[in-house]
Amino acid sequence: MDLQRCRPSDVEALAAFLDAVDLTLSGLDSPSVRLWVERDEAGAIVGSTGYELSGDGRHALIRSVAVAPAQRSHGRGSALATFALARAAQEGVRTAWLFSRRSGPFWQSLGFEPADRDELAAALADTQQVRLFQRTGQLSREVAWSRELGVRIRA
């Protein structure tokens, strides 16, 4: 897996990739969002991962973890998610959070547990995605997950 930090010139292509896999596009160019992309031989994005930091840097909202449909079922999603978790931990993040209505079993395999949506929103109130979800009413429909970082991922 060869990940590259998402550059401003990559944001448009990343937004198209995330839109195609039905993930949130808000704040991709925000300074609090860290994103990486994986490209195929032709230069097309085939994977992405990242997170958005809370103002105090103790919490991260994992987001934009996606694999192109033709690349799925080979462990890429787990590798991408694990990469983001490791990078967040290196930045001093203590708790990782995320929203997922469809992929609970995947996230549970990486050590995430169901979390209180309002607790997530409070810990990450200043993030682009939480603010968007509150503004649009989507927050009430989301399912929250969390895990402490520095805790070993279950095999």
Residue pairs with C-beta under 8 A, 6 or more apart in sequence:
1 38
1 47
1 76
1 79
1 80
1 83
2 38
2 39
3 36
3 37
3 38
3 47
3 49
3 80
3 83
4 36
4 37
4 38
4 39
5 34
5 35
5 36
6 14
6 28
6 35
6 36
6 37
6 48
6 50
8 29
10 37
10 45
11 28
11 29
13 37
13 45
14 28
14 35
14 37
14 45
14 48
14 64
15 25
15 28
17 37
17 45
17 48
17 66
17 68
18 24
18 25
18 28
18 48
18 64
18 66
19 25
21 66
21 68
21 69
23 63
23 64
23 66
24 63
24 64
24 129
24 132
26 128
26 129
26 132
27 33
27 52
27 127
27 128
27 129
27 132
28 35
28 64
30 52
30 128
32 52
32 53
32 55
32 126
32 127
32 128
33 50
33 51
33 52
33 53
33 63
33 128
34 50
34 51
34 52
34 53
34 84
34 87
34 88
34 91
35 48
35 49
35 50
35 64
36 48
36 49
36 50
36 83
36 84
37 45
37 47
37 48
38 45
38 46
38 47
38 48
38 76
38 80
39 45
39 46
40 46
44 68
45 68
46 67
46 68
46 70
46 71
47 66
47 67
47 68
47 71
47 76
47 80
48 64
48 65
48 66
48 80
49 64
49 65
49 66
49 80
49 81
49 83
49 84
50 62
50 63
50 64
50 65
50 84
51 60
51 61
51 62
51 63
51 84
51 87
51 88
51 93
51 96
52 60
52 61
52 63
52 124
52 127
52 128
52 129
53 59
53 60
53 88
53 91
53 93
53 127
54 60
54 61
54 123
54 124
54 125
54 126
54 127
55 126
57 91
57 92
57 93
58 92
58 93
58 94
58 95
58 123
59 93
59 94
59 95
59 96
59 97
59 123
59 124
60 84
60 88
60 91
60 93
60 95
60 96
60 97
61 97
61 98
61 99
61 120
61 124
61 127
61 129
61 130
62 81
62 84
62 85
62 88
62 96
62 97
62 98
63 98
63 129
65 77
65 80
65 81
65 84
66 77
66 80
67 76
67 77
67 80
77 106
78 106
78 109
78 110
81 107
81 110
82 110
82 153
85 96
85 110
85 149
85 153
88 96
88 149
89 149
89 150
93 149
94 148
94 149
94 150
95 123
95 146
95 147
95 148
95 149
96 112
96 146
96 147
96 148
96 149
97 115
97 120
97 123
97 124
97 144
97 145
97 146
98 107
98 112
98 144
98 145
98 146
99 120
99 129
99 133
99 142
99 143
99 144
99 145
100 106
100 107
100 143
100 145
101 141
101 142
101 143
104 114
104 143
104 145
107 145
108 145
109 154
110 147
110 153
110 154
111 147
111 151
111 152
111 153
111 154
112 145
112 146
112 147
113 145
113 146
113 147
114 143
114 144
114 145
115 144
115 145
115 146
116 144
117 139
117 140
117 142
117 143
117 144
119 144
119 146
120 130
120 144
120 146
121 130
121 133
121 134
121 139
124 130
125 131
130 139
132 138
133 139
133 142
